[in-house]
Amino acid sequence: MPFRVTGAQGRFGRDHRHGFLSVVERAASEVSEDQGERPAGGPSSPDRGASPDRGASSDQGAGQWLAISFARLFRSPRLLLLLLLIPLGVLLAGIVGAVFELRLGVDSAVYRSGGLTLLRGEPLYEFNTLGSEPWWALLPFTYPPTAALLFIPLALVPTQLAWGLLAALSILLLVLVIRVSIEYLPTRRWAKPATATVVFSICVLALEPVWRTLFLGQINVVLMAAVLLDVLVVGAAGPRLRRFGGILIGIAAAVKLTPLIFVAHLFFIGRKLDALRALVTFFALQGLMFLLIPVDFREFWMHAVQDPGRTGPIHWAGNQNLAGLVARISELTPHTTYIAIGIGAILAIPAVWLMLRLQRSGRPLQALLVTAFFGLLVSPVSWSHHWVWVVPLIVLLAARIPAGATLGQWRSWSPLAAVVLVFGSGVLLWMSNGMDAELRWSPFEFVIGSCYLLTPIVFGAVLLGSELRRARRAPNRGK
């Protein structure tokens, strides 16, 4: 008998379950997340986010569901233990690594060294490495001066423990991202969001962008969580919380410049005040750093930010964006950047249209994902571990599988299977790379070696065609 997904009844498998999944189910039943009165598509009205001036009564409880979920979670020790098991294990690994001086977290070591360099009053950008970096993590500090300020807490602990703390925090925030994504599904897919959150949180650890982010001690999940919370939670909350909208995005952009694209997202969806607040936060932090370290501030904005040698060759296979694709295909033409910008400008037109249509039709999660993936495409550098936005995409695609679908109904499963295959197979790790091997790829290798960036292009094109057909049919139905 084929395996069936009986999602309408809030189940992940057969009625008689055994092993880990049954433990999750029993723990989740203690949480008993009863949200039956929540409308499909999120905690607020279907048009949430479309009008920033709507009355408070429509969204007064929109920011409360998350607090209620956490309150119920803490009343379930079994489920809380399941969620904390992996981050606690990672933190323990960091402690052991500090004791035995293991090489853990190349990128978190750079973050920590940036904070330590700032505390010591040493230059951040004068050399290609920082004096406090361990011998196994000799890399340039590529982030804005504000990042060094925000990385100071990591400088207070040993390098390996800094990795453990950042990785553990990333896992916890990954759980939060999944929980918020489930809340914003177009339809109520699972009766027990706690069960779904635990299962997804464990499964997505197998995705290359996720495990590589954790392994390197990268900050990608933290930035994604900040953006997602700002757009979907803070922006849909009551007046007291909503007045802080945009601040998290401003802080995220101060750490890495690429989240600045979400300022445009806020502006386009009508949250102009939040967009302004994000810019004020970003520039206020820049002004603070100018006062603290004016020499480093000028060095970054006048030289380091445009030095390609600090980020690595853009034609490397791991750089999954338009610039990397153009560089590989054209064999490093000097016009790579301009060509990539031109392609990005062309893609921006349908991307903005699609994002606005999704937002206005009560699908803010999908709208946010359009902006996120477009940002990855046009960013100057998008290493494979930057693609953690695939996590909420997988949650969304899994929820679209019809209740009762069988493995034989491949059309229902194919979108999810394709994304899992691309981002879970680690295919980029198997491609020939280094020593300019990417410039000698065959046509087939070019396709496989560009699978990350081709995924949102293909999905976006299919979704755009579907929405255009709906838009054309809508006027005809009114006649």
Secondary structure, DSSP 8 states (H G I E B T S, - for coil): ---EE-GGGT-SS-SS--THHHHHHHHHHHH----TTS-TTSSS-TTTTT-TTS-GGGTTTTTHHHHHHHHHHHT-HHHHHHHHHHHHHHHHHHHHHHHHT----HHHHHHHHHHHHHHHT--SSSSSS-TTS-TT------S-HHHHHHTHHHHTS-HHHHHHHHHHHHHHHHHHHHHHHHHT-SS---S-HHHHHHHHHHHGGGSHHHHHHHHHT-SHHHHHHHHHIIIIIGGGS-HHHHTTTTHHHHHHHHHSSGGGHHHHHHHHTT-HHHHHHHHHHHHHHHHHHHHH-HHHHHHHHHTGGG-GGGT--TTSTTB-SHHHHHHHHTTS-TTHHHHHHHHHHHHHHHHHHHHHHHHHTT-HHHHHHHHHHHHHHHSS--BGGG-TTHHHHHHHHHHTS-TTEETT-HHHHHHHHHHHHHHHTTHHHHS--STTGGGG--HHHHHHTTHHHHHHHHHHHHHHHHHHHHHHHHHHHT-
